[in-house]
Amino acid sequence: MTAPNKVTVLIVDDSPTMRGLITAALRRDPEIEVVGTAADPLEAREAIKRLNPDVITLDIEMPNMNGLEFLEKIMRLRPMPVVMVSTLTQAGAEVTLAALEMGALDAVGKPSAGVTAMEAFADLNERVKVAARSRVRARTPTEPTRPREGYRAGRDHVLAIGASTGGVEALVSILSAFPADCPATVITQHMPATFTRSFAARLDRVSAASVQEATDGAPLTPGCVYLAPGGAAHLEVTGATPRCRLVPSDLVSGHRPSVDVLFSSVARLGRPMTGVILTGMGRDGALGLLEMRRAGARTLGQDEASCVVYGMPRVAFETGAVERQAPLSRMPSAILDLCAAPGVAGTVI
């Protein structure tokens, strides 16, 4: 019988070795109980009915039905927290990003050459516990958002966005509504290093704006969006003519790249700016967004009802960093209104 308040987990992977390694990693945490394992989605379907786990860890390449097909069925028929455990090659990153868009909450890489299971799964326990506390909804088909016509951003305006858990889906929703003449935009999304290039390419495909992984020295240009590379450095914006700067330094607010670092750098620019904090666990971004607001920025936070995890936006709101909150569905219009050139008609949130 499961102890009260423990997070129960079902492990779904076709490899007995991998099931054993994931089980061993999770059992190191007294707050987690592995209640079952399954070798394929057919076994997993029966195990879910029988065990009713709080969280599933899910492989992608499996017999009988691949992980993406199974994830789609889960999110449509019985929404629940899912953490993908996959190979983080470039091809694996593409598929895993598709899973995150479909509603998976997080992704962890499998052990590979030069990476032990202990290293690969070092924070798997925390990710599983965050997933268990997240808000998961049924996936429903939605009409693609059309970019606003006749929009012009303020030429000197800088838009900074921070996100974590649930941010992949949120950013796709927001940037797909951005026009080609969007404000110069910088984004820090907590994400493994192998994911950010693929994610930038995915955002570029769905957005009328030009989206790229940020490089050191890249000038900020209206109509362009710059995504912080994962893992090795923080993204800052500096200079009288703003440019991206990648700073390889220690973790800040528990992360690298850190939303706080990005927001703090934008606050120092001395030009029109807007800061937006989206769904995510923890408090990264709250202090930096407060700096931006005190420096004259307009600031927005995603509201609780539309967040996968109302952590970062909640802390930012409670500290006074958030001027207004908006649901994800209205966030693109809210952002564009605040960044519009004088005389460009907008909407009211």
Secondary structure, 3 states (H helix, E strand, C coil): CCCCCCEEEEEECCCHHHHHHHHHHHCCCCCEEEEEEECCHHHHHHHHHHHCCCEEEECCCCCCCCHHHHHHHHHHHCCCCEEEEECCCHHHHHHHHHHHHHCCCEEEECCECCECHHHHCCCHHHHHHHHHCCCCCCCCCCCCCCCCCCCCECCCCEEEEEECCCHHHHHHHHHCCCCCCCCEEEEEECCCHHHHHHHHHHHHHHCCCEEEECCCCCECCCCEEEECCCCCCEEEEECCCCEEEEECCCCECCECCCHHHHHHHHHCCCCCEEEEECCECCCCCHHHHHHHHHCCCEEEEECHHHCCCECHHHHHHHCCCCCEEECHHHHHHHHHHHHECCCCCCCCC
